[in-house]
């Protein structure tokens, strides 16, 4: 899947807030090396650099499109194109930080213990993932798939819910780390525009299904989704839309 940085950053303020909340929960005083795992366009680099100006910061992402934006904005920093399931660091980092990417990667029972080996003793693994997949914004995607002529092509693409409940990660990680903090936050995102939730989802979860279709089916599918999702997120009295979005946070000290 290719990423559209402009579409993803349309709601950049809402997407960056959980990233900053995750960073604020990291208690390391002065990490020498930081891996931004799934760095995207590099929009967290300035926050890392402001807090830890002496640290070496490395960005890893599988999207060439996203990394092109990162390199353009920060040409003097280190950006690596790689798949989290295949790439391995030459040596561990003091901080491995991952915001809103690991829900795209399967087998967390294997992945998360492996990521702990990327962290130096005394270091930290910090992760944020959406856990909004039972919300109408996402379930209506599947409803739209099953009601259309595209069902045979798109239904096999529907994944299992990728992010597990907090209890799963607690049982998985507590035997492997010195300390573990995990919590969920449901953000009440205030969106502007007519029926804005589809535009938000179009930058992430909806994108693979749209990419699998050609016109005019692609536009027909998008319009059907917009019609299906609107009743679940009606505008408020001032015309703005509240879009609740739940996210899971994990901070593990190694």
BELKANOR-V993014 format. One line per field, one symbol per residue. phi: phi as a letter, one per 40 degrees, with the letter a starting at -180 (. if undefined). burial: + if it has 24 or more other ideal C-beta (glycine too) atoms within 12 Angstrom, else -. Layout:
BEGIN
phi = ???
burial = ???
END
This chain:
BEGIN
phi = .cbbdccccdbdcccccccccccccccccaccbbbccgcfcgccdccccccbccccbbbbaccccccccccccbccbcbbcacdcbcbccacbcbbbbbfbcccbcfcccccdcccccbcdgcabbbbbcbbcccddbccdccccccbccdcccdcccccdcbccddccccccdcbbcaabaabbbccccbbhcfcddcccccaccddccccbbcccdcccccccdcccdccbcccccgcbcbcacbbbbbbcc
burial = --+++-+++-+--++++++++++-++-+--+-+++++++++++++-++--++--+-+++++++-+++-+++--+--++++---+----+--++++++++++++++--+--++-+++-+++--+++++++++++-++++-++++++--+-+---+-------+++-+--+--++---+--+++-++-+-+++---++++++++++++++++--+-------++-+++-++--++-------++++++++++++++
END
